[in-house]
Amino acid sequence: MKPVENPSAGAGATATLARWMAGLRLEDLPPEVVEHVKCCLIDTLACGLGGRRTADADALVALSRRTGGTGGTGGTHTIFGEAQDFGLLQAAQANRVLINILDYDDTVIGTGHMSSVAVAAALAIGEQVQADGRALLTALALAYEMPLRLRLAVNPTLEAFRANFERVDSGVHFCATVATARLLGLDATGMADALGLTGHLRPWHVTSPPMSTHGMSRWFKITQGDTVVAGMQAALLAQQGIEGDRTIFDQDRCYAAHVGSDRYDSAPLERGREGEYLLLGIGFKAQPCCRHISAFADALAKLRDEHGVDLPSLARVRVLAHMWTHENLAIVHPQHMIGAQFSMAHALAMVMLGLPPGPAWYSEEALFGQQARALRERVEMVHDAQAQRHYDVEKRYAGTIEVQTEGGGHLRSHVGAPKGAAGWPFTEQDHRDKLFALAEQARLSRARTQRLWNLLRHVERLADVRELTALLVPG
């Protein structure tokens, strides 16, 4: 077979995208982009530390030990909270799951969870190549931006979005490919090969209706780790000279058909450093649950904080939801942690109880205690046309609830965006508080967490990623 032309000389979308990603420098990025990437890294490491202290994580780490060893990769790779030497792909896979296992990690509307894939890949490869902080930040910025531009390129109509498009974690396997390729130092040709190899992976359709009846599988997030493995393998193969489809995103190739979209415009992939960076839309979570629940939890907390409502005494909580939330998050009595993360009733019951966000939401008492059960049964969801408009047209998560008090009174609460989103951003103190709270769950000392915080705030000065990963394990 005749070799495909070197993309460094090409004019198509794939070649243009590959050249930009291979040549970008940290100083090319706007300061606000670099700062947002730092915040994503801080939040992601906090979630990974908190996720380690769950029963499902114990099972995953035990499996990693049983199948462990470096596998000839030539280096030590860290799993959150574990000092043992793990293999490259094994560590990335486990960390991907631990970051997301509480559903507390950052997300962006239309795409889903990106950092759990991008950071897991970057830490594993970064340890192997001894990457510095500048390389880490640049790789993560690209790992976020490229899939978001691809999502904009394949932007489906509402009809296709609901019928055929993969609505959950769309394109996030490219996060692993891009982070790995960049830290390996692939040139434009290698970058195009890596993208082409990943692009032929079949999209992983994680939505399995009717979730309202059956809920989520308990091991749903354990198996999710394969997303990062496949994405990384594409870049590792490209490093060995294995060719990928170097024109996969070109306009005439119709990549949209592969992902179930009904339209495609390659322009977002060709603009390089010009225009707004889409990664600035990545938002953080104040609660460990599905993002579609967050704004409603904030609206409920608003009644307590601003109006002094005694939440456990509420007689009824009515949730005005858009269609996907109404259809998929209505299970009332989940039987395990993962199911509870996709239960509107459970999350609002935890807010009513005033439990601190994190593993406490998924204790035996929180899941099966009589008080929590009674509070969940007071929550009902109805489909609401205005909520549908917020999501479909305005592209934002908003939350409106109506409550009935014990005395028969009625109150209404609305938030236009959940805490951590663009309309209500996290402050530096919010990021610090979340890191310290979840690091304590992982049994890191306060002094060690302070060292981690100081390092992350100035991560561009980091000489070797291994200095960072060493702090993810209790001293």
C-alpha positions as a LaTeX table, in Angstrom:
\begin{tabular}{lrrr}
\hline
Residue & $x$ (\AA) & $y$ (\AA) & $z$ (\AA) \\
\hline
Met1 & 0.00 & 0.00 & 0.00 \\
Lys2 & 1.31 & 3.45 & $-0.93$ \\
Pro3 & 2.04 & 5.55 & 2.18 \\
Val4 & $-0.32$ & 8.43 & 2.91 \\
Glu5 & 1.21 & 11.84 & 2.27 \\
Asn6 & 2.94 & 13.49 & 5.22 \\
Pro7 & 0.28 & 15.67 & 6.89 \\
Ser8 & 2.78 & 18.45 & 7.62 \\
Ala9 & 2.34 & 19.48 & 3.99 \\
Gly10 & $-1.43$ & 18.84 & 3.85 \\
Ala11 & $-4.24$ & 21.37 & 3.84 \\
Gly12 & $-7.11$ & 19.27 & 5.26 \\
Ala13 & $-8.63$ & 19.60 & 8.71 \\
Thr14 & $-6.74$ & 16.62 & 10.15 \\
Ala15 & $-3.35$ & 17.89 & 8.97 \\
Thr16 & $-4.04$ & 21.43 & 10.16 \\
Leu17 & $-5.18$ & 20.19 & 13.55 \\
Ala18 & $-2.17$ & 17.89 & 13.93 \\
Arg19 & 0.31 & 20.66 & 13.09 \\
Trp20 & $-1.25$ & 22.99 & 15.63 \\
Met21 & $-1.23$ & 20.43 & 18.41 \\
Ala22 & 2.33 & 19.27 & 17.71 \\
Gly23 & 3.70 & 22.82 & 17.63 \\
Leu24 & 1.77 & 24.61 & 20.40 \\
Arg25 & 3.83 & 26.06 & 23.26 \\
Leu26 & 2.60 & 26.91 & 26.74 \\
Glu27 & 3.32 & 30.61 & 26.14 \\
Asp28 & 0.96 & 30.51 & 23.13 \\
Leu29 & $-1.97$ & 29.92 & 25.47 \\
Pro30 & $-3.88$ & 32.86 & 27.00 \\
Pro31 & $-3.27$ & 33.24 & 30.75 \\
Glu32 & $-6.91$ & 32.51 & 31.56 \\
Val33 & $-6.66$ & 29.21 & 29.68 \\
Val34 & $-3.55$ & 28.16 & 31.62 \\
Glu35 & $-5.25$ & 29.08 & 34.89 \\
His36 & $-8.36$ & 27.09 & 34.01 \\
Val37 & $-6.27$ & 24.04 & 33.14 \\
Lys38 & $-4.58$ & 24.34 & 36.55 \\
Cys39 & $-7.99$ & 24.42 & 38.21 \\
Cys40 & $-9.04$ & 21.33 & 36.26 \\
Leu41 & $-5.91$ & 19.53 & 37.45 \\
Ile42 & $-6.49$ & 20.54 & 41.09 \\
Asp43 & $-10.11$ & 19.44 & 41.00 \\
Thr44 & $-9.29$ & 16.16 & 39.26 \\
Leu45 & $-6.62$ & 15.16 & 41.77 \\
Ala46 & $-9.01$ & 15.99 & 44.61 \\
Cys47 & $-11.65$ & 13.71 & 43.07 \\
Gly48 & $-9.15$ & 10.88 & 42.59 \\
Leu49 & $-8.08$ & 11.08 & 46.22 \\
Gly50 & $-11.68$ & 11.08 & 47.44 \\
Gly51 & $-12.62$ & 8.27 & 45.11 \\
Arg52 & $-9.94$ & 6.01 & 46.54 \\
Arg53 & $-11.88$ & 5.65 & 49.80 \\
Thr54 & $-14.80$ & 3.67 & 48.45 \\
Ala55 & $-15.55$ & $-0.05$ & 48.48 \\
Asp56 & $-15.60$ & $-0.23$ & 44.68 \\
Ala57 & $-12.18$ & 1.41 & 44.57 \\
Asp58 & $-10.86$ & $-1.19$ & 47.02 \\
Ala59 & $-12.02$ & $-3.91$ & 44.64 \\
Leu60 & $-10.39$ & $-2.22$ & 41.65 \\
Val61 & $-7.06$ & $-1.66$ & 43.39 \\
Ala62 & $-7.05$ & $-5.27$ & 44.64 \\
Leu63 & $-7.54$ & $-6.39$ & 41.05 \\
Ser64 & $-4.72$ & $-4.10$ & 39.93 \\
Arg65 & $-2.40$ & $-5.67$ & 42.51 \\
Arg66 & $-3.36$ & $-9.17$ & 41.42 \\
Thr67 & $-2.70$ & $-8.41$ & 37.77 \\
Gly68 & 0.08 & $-5.95$ & 38.59 \\
Gly69 & 3.70 & $-5.32$ & 37.82 \\
Thr70 & 5.32 & $-2.78$ & 35.57 \\
Gly71 & 4.98 & $-5.03$ & 32.55 \\
Gly72 & 8.33 & $-3.96$ & 31.16 \\
Thr73 & 7.42 & $-0.28$ & 30.89 \\
Gly74 & 10.59 & 0.73 & 32.69 \\
Gly75 & 9.12 & 2.96 & 35.37 \\
Thr76 & 6.92 & 3.29 & 38.44 \\
His77 & 3.35 & 4.38 & 37.86 \\
Thr78 & 1.17 & 5.63 & 40.68 \\
Ile79 & $-2.44$ & 4.85 & 41.53 \\
Phe80 & $-4.12$ & 7.33 & 43.89 \\
Gly81 & $-3.25$ & 6.46 & 47.46 \\
Glu82 & $-1.04$ & 3.51 & 46.47 \\
Ala83 & 2.75 & 3.39 & 46.62 \\
Gln84 & 2.95 & 0.06 & 44.79 \\
Asp85 & 4.58 & $-0.10$ & 41.36 \\
Phe86 & 1.89 & $-0.47$ & 38.68 \\
Gly87 & 2.08 & $-0.84$ & 34.92 \\
Leu88 & 1.57 & 2.15 & 32.63 \\
Leu89 & $-1.85$ & 1.31 & 31.19 \\
Gln90 & $-2.96$ & $-0.35$ & 34.41 \\
Ala91 & $-2.30$ & 2.82 & 36.44 \\
Ala92 & $-4.01$ & 5.02 & 33.86 \\
Gln93 & $-7.06$ & 2.78 & 33.76 \\
Ala94 & $-7.42$ & 2.57 & 37.53 \\
Asn95 & $-6.89$ & 6.32 & 38.00 \\
Arg96 & $-9.45$ & 7.11 & 35.32 \\
Val97 & $-12.03$ & 5.16 & 37.32 \\
Leu98 & $-11.02$ & 6.52 & 40.73 \\
Ile99 & $-11.30$ & 10.12 & 39.50 \\
Asn100 & $-14.84$ & 9.54 & 38.25 \\
Ile101 & $-16.08$ & 6.99 & 40.78 \\
Leu102 & $-17.79$ & 9.59 & 43.01 \\
Asp103 & $-19.13$ & 11.49 & 39.97 \\
Tyr104 & $-17.58$ & 14.56 & 41.56 \\
Asp105 & $-15.24$ & 15.44 & 38.67 \\
Asp106 & $-15.50$ & 18.31 & 36.23 \\
Thr107 & $-17.75$ & 18.21 & 33.20 \\
Val108 & $-18.85$ & 20.28 & 30.21 \\
Ile109 & $-22.26$ & 20.32 & 28.59 \\
Gly110 & $-22.45$ & 18.35 & 25.35 \\
Thr111 & $-19.29$ & 16.31 & 25.99 \\
Gly112 & $-19.15$ & 15.07 & 29.57 \\
His113 & $-16.25$ & 14.10 & 31.82 \\
Met114 & $-12.89$ & 14.97 & 30.25 \\
Ser115 & $-10.38$ & 15.31 & 33.08 \\
Ser116 & $-10.79$ & 11.75 & 34.31 \\
Val117 & $-9.40$ & 10.61 & 30.94 \\
Ala118 & $-6.96$ & 13.44 & 30.20 \\
Val119 & $-5.32$ & 13.59 & 33.63 \\
Ala120 & $-5.16$ & 9.83 & 34.11 \\
Ala121 & $-3.31$ & 9.47 & 30.79 \\
Ala122 & $-1.08$ & 12.49 & 31.40 \\
Leu123 & 0.02 & 11.35 & 34.87 \\
Ala124 & 0.93 & 7.85 & 33.67 \\
Ile125 & 2.83 & 8.99 & 30.58 \\
Gly126 & 4.26 & 11.96 & 32.47 \\
Glu127 & 5.79 & 9.64 & 35.05 \\
Gln128 & 7.31 & 7.50 & 32.31 \\
Val129 & 8.93 & 10.36 & 30.36 \\
Gln130 & 9.59 & 12.48 & 33.46 \\
Ala131 & 7.64 & 15.41 & 32.02 \\
Asp132 & 7.89 & 18.82 & 33.62 \\
Gly133 & 5.00 & 21.03 & 34.66 \\
Arg134 & 4.99 & 23.14 & 31.50 \\
Ala135 & 4.72 & 20.04 & 29.34 \\
Leu136 & 1.93 & 18.71 & 31.57 \\
Leu137 & $-0.13$ & 21.90 & 31.31 \\
Thr138 & 0.31 & 22.13 & 27.54 \\
Ala139 & $-0.68$ & 18.50 & 27.04 \\
Leu140 & $-3.78$ & 18.90 & 29.21 \\
Ala141 & $-4.86$ & 22.10 & 27.45 \\
Leu142 & $-4.74$ & 20.32 & 24.10 \\
Ala143 & $-6.37$ & 17.18 & 25.52 \\
Tyr144 & $-9.35$ & 19.30 & 26.57 \\
Glu145 & $-9.57$ & 21.60 & 23.58 \\
Met146 & $-9.34$ & 19.08 & 20.74 \\
Pro147 & $-12.37$ & 16.90 & 21.71 \\
Leu148 & $-14.44$ & 20.03 & 22.40 \\
Arg149 & $-13.69$ & 21.37 & 18.93 \\
Leu150 & $-14.54$ & 17.98 & 17.49 \\
Arg151 & $-17.85$ & 18.01 & 19.38 \\
Leu152 & $-18.59$ & 21.40 & 17.84 \\
Ala153 & $-17.68$ & 20.07 & 14.39 \\
Val154 & $-20.13$ & 17.14 & 14.62 \\
Asn155 & $-22.81$ & 19.22 & 16.32 \\
Pro156 & $-25.97$ & 17.13 & 15.70 \\
Thr157 & $-29.51$ & 18.39 & 15.34 \\
Leu158 & $-31.75$ & 17.78 & 18.35 \\
Glu159 & $-33.42$ & 14.93 & 16.49 \\
Ala160 & $-30.13$ & 13.13 & 15.83 \\
Phe161 & $-28.86$ & 13.94 & 19.32 \\
Arg162 & $-31.81$ & 12.16 & 20.88 \\
Ala163 & $-31.97$ & 9.26 & 18.43 \\
Asn164 & $-28.44$ & 8.30 & 17.40 \\
Phe165 & $-25.72$ & 10.46 & 18.96 \\
Glu166 & $-23.59$ & 9.30 & 21.87 \\
Arg167 & $-24.71$ & 11.79 & 24.50 \\
Val168 & $-22.44$ & 10.73 & 27.36 \\
Asp169 & $-18.68$ & 11.38 & 27.34 \\
Ser170 & $-18.71$ & 12.09 & 23.61 \\
Gly171 & $-15.20$ & 11.91 & 22.15 \\
Val172 & $-13.35$ & 11.82 & 25.46 \\
His173 & $-11.12$ & 8.92 & 24.31 \\
Phe174 & $-9.29$ & 11.58 & 22.27 \\
Cys175 & $-8.33$ & 13.24 & 25.58 \\
Ala176 & $-6.08$ & 10.26 & 26.30 \\
Thr177 & $-4.69$ & 10.18 & 22.75 \\
Val178 & $-3.79$ & 13.84 & 22.65 \\
Ala179 & $-2.29$ & 13.98 & 26.17 \\
Thr180 & $-0.19$ & 10.89 & 25.45 \\
Ala181 & 0.91 & 11.98 & 21.98 \\
Arg182 & 1.93 & 15.41 & 23.17 \\
Leu183 & 3.92 & 14.15 & 26.17 \\
Leu184 & 5.63 & 11.59 & 23.95 \\
Gly185 & 6.70 & 14.46 & 21.70 \\
Leu186 & 5.04 & 13.21 & 18.51 \\
Asp187 & 5.43 & 15.45 & 15.46 \\
Ala188 & 2.56 & 16.45 & 13.17 \\
Thr189 & 2.69 & 13.17 & 11.29 \\
Gly190 & 2.65 & 11.10 & 14.46 \\
Met191 & $-0.12$ & 13.24 & 15.92 \\
Ala192 & $-2.26$ & 12.69 & 12.81 \\
Asp193 & $-1.57$ & 8.96 & 12.99 \\
Ala194 & $-2.63$ & 8.86 & 16.64 \\
Leu195 & $-5.85$ & 10.76 & 15.91 \\
Gly196 & $-6.59$ & 8.50 & 12.97 \\
Leu197 & $-6.08$ & 5.34 & 14.98 \\
Thr198 & $-8.34$ & 6.58 & 17.77 \\
Gly199 & $-10.94$ & 7.92 & 15.37 \\
His200 & $-11.79$ & 4.47 & 14.09 \\
Leu201 & $-12.73$ & 3.22 & 17.54 \\
Arg202 & $-16.42$ & 2.59 & 17.78 \\
Pro203 & $-18.06$ & 5.15 & 20.10 \\
Trp204 & $-18.90$ & 3.59 & 23.44 \\
His205 & $-22.61$ & 4.03 & 24.09 \\
Val206 & $-22.94$ & 4.05 & 27.86 \\
Thr207 & $-26.59$ & 5.07 & 28.02 \\
Ser208 & $-28.64$ & 1.93 & 28.69 \\
Pro209 & $-32.31$ & 2.87 & 29.13 \\
Pro210 & $-34.57$ & 2.56 & 30.91 \\
Met211 & $-32.30$ & 3.79 & 33.69 \\
Ser212 & $-35.31$ & 4.89 & 35.74 \\
Thr213 & $-36.38$ & 1.27 & 36.06 \\
His214 & $-33.06$ & $-0.51$ & 36.38 \\
Gly215 & $-30.64$ & 2.23 & 37.40 \\
Met216 & $-26.94$ & 2.07 & 36.61 \\
Ser217 & $-24.88$ & $-1.09$ & 36.84 \\
Arg218 & $-22.68$ & $-1.08$ & 39.92 \\
Trp219 & $-19.60$ & $-1.84$ & 37.81 \\
Phe220 & $-20.44$ & 0.72 & 35.15 \\
Lys221 & $-17.53$ & 2.94 & 36.15 \\
Ile222 & $-15.08$ & 0.14 & 36.72 \\
Thr223 & $-15.32$ & $-0.92$ & 33.08 \\
Gln224 & $-15.10$ & 2.72 & 31.95 \\
Gly225 & $-11.33$ & 2.62 & 32.33 \\
Asp226 & $-10.97$ & 1.04 & 28.90 \\
Thr227 & $-11.66$ & 4.47 & 27.38 \\
Val228 & $-8.28$ & 5.74 & 28.51 \\
Val229 & $-6.45$ & 2.55 & 27.53 \\
Ala230 & $-7.61$ & 2.58 & 23.91 \\
Gly231 & $-6.85$ & 6.28 & 23.54 \\
Met232 & $-3.34$ & 5.91 & 24.92 \\
Gln233 & $-2.59$ & 2.83 & 22.85 \\
Ala234 & $-3.27$ & 4.78 & 19.66 \\
Ala235 & $-0.56$ & 7.32 & 20.52 \\
Leu236 & 1.87 & 4.61 & 21.62 \\
Leu237 & 1.35 & 2.78 & 18.33 \\
Ala238 & 1.84 & 6.01 & 16.38 \\
Gln239 & 5.14 & 6.49 & 18.23 \\
Gln240 & 6.24 & 3.15 & 16.78 \\
Gly241 & 5.42 & 4.34 & 13.26 \\
Ile242 & 2.04 & 2.65 & 12.87 \\
Glu243 & 0.00 & 4.73 & 10.43 \\
Gly244 & $-3.48$ & 5.95 & 11.21 \\
Asp245 & $-6.11$ & 7.55 & 9.02 \\
Arg246 & $-4.44$ & 10.91 & 8.44 \\
Thr247 & $-7.51$ & 12.48 & 6.81 \\
Ile248 & $-10.17$ & 11.24 & 9.23 \\
Phe249 & $-11.51$ & 14.69 & 10.14 \\
Asp250 & $-11.35$ & 16.23 & 6.66 \\
Gln251 & $-14.63$ & 17.71 & 5.47 \\
Asp252 & $-15.24$ & 15.13 & 2.74 \\
Arg253 & $-14.75$ & 12.17 & 5.09 \\
Cys254 & $-17.98$ & 12.80 & 7.06 \\
Tyr255 & $-16.71$ & 11.76 & 10.48 \\
Ala256 & $-20.18$ & 12.65 & 11.80 \\
Ala257 & $-21.66$ & 9.43 & 10.43 \\
His258 & $-19.30$ & 7.45 & 12.66 \\
Val259 & $-20.69$ & 9.05 & 15.83 \\
Gly260 & $-24.35$ & 9.22 & 14.86 \\
Ser261 & $-24.56$ & 12.91 & 13.93 \\
Asp262 & $-26.40$ & 14.26 & 10.92 \\
Arg263 & $-24.10$ & 17.19 & 10.11 \\
Tyr264 & $-20.43$ & 18.10 & 10.10 \\
Asp265 & $-18.31$ & 21.23 & 9.71 \\
Ser266 & $-14.55$ & 20.80 & 10.04 \\
Ala267 & $-13.90$ & 24.53 & 10.56 \\
Pro268 & $-13.55$ & 24.36 & 14.39 \\
Leu269 & $-10.67$ & 21.87 & 13.94 \\
Glu270 & $-8.77$ & 24.20 & 11.61 \\
Arg271 & $-8.63$ & 27.45 & 13.57 \\
Gly272 & $-5.54$ & 26.73 & 15.68 \\
Arg273 & $-4.96$ & 29.33 & 18.37 \\
Glu274 & $-7.49$ & 31.80 & 16.98 \\
Gly275 & $-10.77$ & 32.53 & 18.74 \\
Glu276 & $-12.19$ & 31.45 & 22.09 \\
Tyr277 & $-10.90$ & 28.35 & 23.83 \\
Leu278 & $-13.82$ & 26.03 & 24.46 \\
Leu279 & $-12.13$ & 24.46 & 27.50 \\
Leu280 & $-13.05$ & 27.57 & 29.46 \\
Gly281 & $-16.56$ & 26.12 & 29.55 \\
Ile282 & $-15.46$ & 23.14 & 31.68 \\
Gly283 & $-17.22$ & 23.43 & 35.02 \\
Phe284 & $-16.64$ & 21.96 & 38.46 \\
Lys285 & $-18.99$ & 20.20 & 40.86 \\
Ala286 & $-20.06$ & 21.07 & 44.36 \\
Gln287 & $-21.85$ & 17.72 & 44.78 \\
Pro288 & $-20.82$ & 14.12 & 44.00 \\
Cys289 & $-23.62$ & 13.24 & 41.60 \\
Cys290 & $-24.68$ & 13.47 & 37.96 \\
Arg291 & $-24.32$ & 17.01 & 36.61 \\
His292 & $-27.98$ & 17.00 & 35.59 \\
Ile293 & $-28.80$ & 16.94 & 39.32 \\
Ser294 & $-26.38$ & 19.65 & 40.53 \\
Ala295 & $-28.47$ & 22.77 & 39.91 \\
Phe296 & $-31.49$ & 21.25 & 41.66 \\
Ala297 & $-29.33$ & 20.40 & 44.67 \\
Asp298 & $-28.11$ & 24.01 & 44.70 \\
Ala299 & $-31.67$ & 25.31 & 44.44 \\
Leu300 & $-32.64$ & 23.20 & 47.45 \\
Ala301 & $-29.60$ & 24.36 & 49.44 \\
Lys302 & $-30.53$ & 27.95 & 48.56 \\
Leu303 & $-33.79$ & 27.57 & 50.48 \\
Arg304 & $-31.81$ & 26.51 & 53.54 \\
Asp305 & $-29.03$ & 29.09 & 53.28 \\
Glu306 & $-31.00$ & 32.15 & 52.17 \\
His307 & $-34.44$ & 31.51 & 53.63 \\
Gly308 & $-33.75$ & 29.40 & 56.73 \\
Val309 & $-35.93$ & 26.50 & 55.59 \\
Asp310 & $-35.63$ & 23.35 & 57.69 \\
Leu311 & $-35.06$ & 20.96 & 54.81 \\
Pro312 & $-35.66$ & 17.61 & 56.60 \\
Ser313 & $-39.14$ & 18.84 & 57.55 \\
Leu314 & $-40.24$ & 19.48 & 53.96 \\
Ala315 & $-43.36$ & 17.53 & 53.01 \\
Arg316 & $-42.70$ & 17.50 & 49.25 \\
Val317 & $-39.95$ & 18.51 & 46.81 \\
Arg318 & $-41.05$ & 18.87 & 43.19 \\
Val319 & $-38.30$ & 18.93 & 40.54 \\
Leu320 & $-39.02$ & 20.70 & 37.22 \\
Ala321 & $-36.72$ & 18.79 & 34.87 \\
His322 & $-35.85$ & 18.43 & 31.21 \\
Met323 & $-36.62$ & 15.19 & 29.39 \\
Trp324 & $-33.35$ & 13.28 & 29.81 \\
Thr325 & $-33.28$ & 13.96 & 33.55 \\
His326 & $-36.96$ & 13.12 & 33.94 \\
Glu327 & $-36.56$ & 9.83 & 32.08 \\
Asn328 & $-33.24$ & 8.62 & 33.45 \\
Leu329 & $-32.70$ & 9.95 & 36.98 \\
Ala330 & $-36.02$ & 9.01 & 38.58 \\
Ile331 & $-34.99$ & 5.88 & 40.48 \\
Val332 & $-36.00$ & 6.46 & 44.11 \\
His333 & $-34.20$ & 3.77 & 46.09 \\
Pro334 & $-30.80$ & 2.96 & 44.54 \\
Gln335 & $-29.04$ & $-0.16$ & 45.77 \\
His336 & $-25.42$ & 0.96 & 45.46 \\
Met337 & $-23.18$ & 4.01 & 45.14 \\
Ile338 & $-23.17$ & 4.26 & 41.34 \\
Gly339 & $-26.94$ & 3.97 & 41.16 \\
Ala340 & $-27.29$ & 6.67 & 43.80 \\
Gln341 & $-25.20$ & 9.10 & 41.76 \\
Phe342 & $-27.90$ & 8.94 & 39.08 \\
Ser343 & $-30.82$ & 9.31 & 41.48 \\
Met344 & $-32.32$ & 12.79 & 41.82 \\
Ala345 & $-34.15$ & 11.69 & 44.95 \\
His346 & $-31.00$ & 10.44 & 46.64 \\
Ala347 & $-28.95$ & 13.57 & 45.96 \\
Leu348 & $-31.69$ & 15.87 & 47.23 \\
Ala349 & $-32.14$ & 13.67 & 50.31 \\
Met350 & $-28.43$ & 14.08 & 51.06 \\
Val351 & $-28.77$ & 17.87 & 50.80 \\
Met352 & $-31.78$ & 17.74 & 53.13 \\
Leu353 & $-29.74$ & 15.71 & 55.61 \\
Gly354 & $-26.86$ & 18.19 & 55.38 \\
Leu355 & $-24.22$ & 15.49 & 54.79 \\
Pro356 & $-20.83$ & 16.77 & 53.57 \\
Pro357 & $-20.32$ & 16.13 & 49.83 \\
Gly358 & $-18.07$ & 13.15 & 49.14 \\
Pro359 & $-18.00$ & 9.50 & 50.26 \\
Ala360 & $-20.43$ & 10.28 & 53.12 \\
Trp361 & $-23.23$ & 10.46 & 50.56 \\
Tyr362 & $-22.75$ & 6.76 & 49.82 \\
Ser363 & $-22.34$ & 5.20 & 53.26 \\
Glu364 & $-24.57$ & 2.29 & 54.27 \\
Glu365 & $-26.68$ & 4.63 & 56.39 \\
Ala366 & $-27.02$ & 7.16 & 53.58 \\
Leu367 & $-28.10$ & 4.48 & 51.13 \\
Phe368 & $-30.29$ & 2.31 & 53.31 \\
Gly369 & $-31.14$ & 4.25 & 56.48 \\
Gln370 & $-34.79$ & 4.91 & 57.23 \\
Gln371 & $-34.44$ & 8.70 & 57.37 \\
Ala372 & $-32.75$ & 8.86 & 53.97 \\
Arg373 & $-35.35$ & 6.51 & 52.54 \\
Ala374 & $-38.22$ & 8.64 & 53.83 \\
Leu375 & $-36.71$ & 11.82 & 52.42 \\
Arg376 & $-36.15$ & 10.24 & 48.99 \\
Glu377 & $-39.83$ & 9.33 & 48.84 \\
Arg378 & $-40.77$ & 13.02 & 49.21 \\
Val379 & $-39.06$ & 13.92 & 45.90 \\
Glu380 & $-40.97$ & 13.85 & 42.62 \\
Met381 & $-39.93$ & 14.88 & 39.09 \\
Val382 & $-42.06$ & 16.36 & 36.35 \\
His383 & $-41.12$ & 17.30 & 32.80 \\
Asp384 & $-40.97$ & 21.07 & 32.33 \\
Ala385 & $-40.88$ & 22.97 & 29.02 \\
Gln386 & $-38.76$ & 25.83 & 30.42 \\
Ala387 & $-36.18$ & 23.38 & 31.78 \\
Gln388 & $-36.07$ & 21.77 & 28.34 \\
Arg389 & $-35.34$ & 25.14 & 26.77 \\
His390 & $-32.54$ & 25.85 & 29.24 \\
Tyr391 & $-30.84$ & 22.61 & 28.23 \\
Asp392 & $-31.59$ & 22.28 & 24.51 \\
Val393 & $-31.48$ & 25.89 & 23.37 \\
Glu394 & $-29.53$ & 27.85 & 25.98 \\
Lys395 & $-27.04$ & 25.00 & 26.56 \\
Arg396 & $-26.91$ & 25.32 & 30.31 \\
Tyr397 & $-27.79$ & 23.35 & 33.39 \\
Ala398 & $-30.40$ & 25.25 & 35.39 \\
Gly399 & $-32.52$ & 24.05 & 38.29 \\
Thr400 & $-36.00$ & 24.90 & 39.55 \\
Ile401 & $-37.75$ & 23.22 & 42.46 \\
Glu402 & $-41.07$ & 23.77 & 44.20 \\
Val403 & $-41.44$ & 22.66 & 47.81 \\
Gln404 & $-44.31$ & 22.16 & 50.19 \\
Thr405 & $-43.53$ & 22.83 & 53.83 \\
Glu406 & $-44.81$ & 20.78 & 56.72 \\
Gly407 & $-47.32$ & 23.52 & 57.51 \\
Gly408 & $-48.77$ & 23.54 & 53.99 \\
Gly409 & $-46.85$ & 26.51 & 52.61 \\
His410 & $-45.35$ & 26.56 & 49.10 \\
Leu411 & $-41.96$ & 27.94 & 48.04 \\
Arg412 & $-40.09$ & 28.03 & 44.75 \\
Ser413 & $-36.32$ & 28.15 & 44.23 \\
His414 & $-34.35$ & 28.60 & 41.01 \\
Val415 & $-30.66$ & 28.76 & 40.10 \\
Gly416 & $-29.57$ & 29.65 & 36.58 \\
Ala417 & $-26.44$ & 27.53 & 36.75 \\
Pro418 & $-24.99$ & 25.03 & 39.24 \\
Lys419 & $-22.14$ & 26.11 & 41.46 \\
Gly420 & $-18.88$ & 25.56 & 39.58 \\
Ala421 & $-20.34$ & 26.36 & 36.15 \\
Ala422 & $-19.57$ & 29.48 & 34.13 \\
Gly423 & $-22.51$ & 31.38 & 35.61 \\
Trp424 & $-21.43$ & 30.59 & 39.20 \\
Pro425 & $-17.72$ & 29.76 & 39.13 \\
Phe426 & $-15.64$ & 28.16 & 41.85 \\
Thr427 & $-13.38$ & 30.52 & 43.74 \\
Glu428 & $-9.81$ & 29.63 & 44.63 \\
Gln429 & $-11.05$ & 28.90 & 48.14 \\
Asp430 & $-13.67$ & 26.50 & 46.76 \\
His431 & $-10.94$ & 24.55 & 44.97 \\
Arg432 & $-8.77$ & 24.53 & 48.08 \\
Asp433 & $-11.59$ & 23.41 & 50.35 \\
Lys434 & $-12.53$ & 20.55 & 48.02 \\
Leu435 & $-8.93$ & 19.34 & 47.73 \\
Phe436 & $-8.34$ & 19.41 & 51.48 \\
Ala437 & $-11.64$ & 17.69 & 52.28 \\
Leu438 & $-11.09$ & 14.83 & 49.83 \\
Ala439 & $-7.37$ & 14.49 & 50.60 \\
Glu440 & $-8.32$ & 13.95 & 54.24 \\
Gln441 & $-10.57$ & 11.09 & 53.08 \\
Ala442 & $-7.50$ & 9.59 & 51.37 \\
Arg443 & $-5.59$ & 9.87 & 54.68 \\
Leu444 & $-3.14$ & 12.47 & 53.51 \\
Ser445 & $-1.84$ & 14.61 & 56.33 \\
Arg446 & $-2.75$ & 18.28 & 56.29 \\
Ala447 & 0.91 & 19.21 & 55.84 \\
Arg448 & 1.20 & 16.88 & 52.84 \\
Thr449 & $-1.97$ & 18.31 & 51.30 \\
Gln450 & $-0.60$ & 21.83 & 51.81 \\
Arg451 & 2.53 & 20.83 & 49.89 \\
Leu452 & 0.33 & 19.40 & 47.14 \\
Trp453 & $-1.74$ & 22.58 & 46.98 \\
Asn454 & 1.35 & 24.81 & 46.80 \\
Leu455 & 2.81 & 22.68 & 44.02 \\
Leu456 & $-0.40$ & 22.71 & 42.00 \\
Arg457 & $-0.86$ & 26.47 & 42.22 \\
His458 & 2.55 & 26.86 & 40.55 \\
Val459 & 2.71 & 23.61 & 38.60 \\
Glu460 & 4.48 & 25.27 & 35.66 \\
Arg461 & 7.60 & 25.34 & 37.89 \\
Leu462 & 7.50 & 21.56 & 38.41 \\
Ala463 & 10.64 & 19.80 & 37.22 \\
Asp464 & 9.29 & 16.23 & 37.15 \\
Val465 & 5.71 & 14.91 & 37.30 \\
Arg466 & 6.91 & 12.23 & 39.72 \\
Glu467 & 7.27 & 14.93 & 42.40 \\
Leu468 & 3.54 & 15.52 & 42.02 \\
Thr469 & 2.41 & 11.89 & 41.96 \\
Ala470 & 4.52 & 11.13 & 45.04 \\
Leu471 & 2.25 & 13.47 & 46.99 \\
Leu472 & $-0.85$ & 11.49 & 46.02 \\
Val473 & 0.16 & 8.71 & 48.40 \\
Pro474 & 0.03 & 9.05 & 52.22 \\
Gly475 & 3.47 & 9.69 & 53.63 \\
\hline
\end{tabular}
